[in-house]
Amino acid sequence: MVHMLKAATAPVCVCDFTAAFELSQPTVSHHLSKLRRAGLISSFKKGIWTFHSLADPLPEPARAVVELIP
């Protein structure tokens, strides 16, 4: 998920994660919720969908790890 968010040029819809990982929406939302509570991503709702992006600013230790992702 973090890899997808790093590569994205726009916020990513939860529906894109369910398709990419072949997981149910509740499972994907659970994991995204954990990332949001950790301060790694930000989210907003548009209609029935929620869109996600890397937090800005990203905490420095997390930024260092994300920079290692190709």
C-alpha positions in Angstrom: 0.0 0.0 0.0 2.8 2.4 0.9 4.5 1.5 -2.4 1.3 2.4 -4.3 0.9 5.7 -2.4 4.5 6.7 -3.1 4.1 6.1 -6.8 0.7 7.8 -7.1 0.4 11.2 -8.6 -3.1 11.7 -7.0 -4.8 10.3 -4.0 -5.6 6.6 -4.3 -9.2 5.3 -3.9 -9.8 2.4 -1.5 -11.3 0.6 -4.5 -7.9 0.6 -6.2 -6.3 -1.1 -3.3 -9.0 -3.8 -3.2 -8.4 -4.5 -6.9 -4.6 -4.5 -6.6 -4.5 -6.9 -3.6 -7.6 -8.9 -4.2 -8.7 -8.2 -0.7 -12.1 -7.2 0.6 -12.9 -3.6 1.3 -13.2 -4.0 5.1 -9.7 -5.7 5.2 -8.1 -2.9 3.1 -9.9 -0.2 5.2 -8.6 -1.9 8.4 -5.0 -1.7 7.2 -5.4 1.9 5.9 -6.9 2.9 9.3 -3.7 1.5 11.0 -1.5 3.6 8.7 -3.7 6.7 9.3 -3.5 6.3 13.1 0.3 5.9 12.8 0.4 9.3 11.0 1.7 7.8 7.7 -1.2 8.6 5.5 -4.0 11.2 5.2 -7.5 10.4 3.9 -10.6 12.2 2.7 -14.1 11.0 1.6 -15.6 11.9 -1.7 -19.1 10.5 -2.1 -19.0 6.8 -1.0 -15.2 6.4 -1.6 -12.3 7.3 0.6 -9.0 8.5 -1.0 -5.6 8.2 0.6 -2.2 9.7 0.1 1.1 9.8 2.1 1.0 12.2 5.0 2.4 15.6 4.3 4.6 16.2 6.2 5.6 12.5 6.6 7.4 11.9 10.0 11.2 11.9 9.3 11.8 8.2 10.3 9.0 7.1 8.0 10.2 9.4 5.2 13.6 7.7 5.4 12.0 4.3 5.1 9.7 5.4 2.2 12.7 6.7 0.3 14.1 3.2 0.3 11.1 1.9 -1.7 12.0 1.8 -5.4 
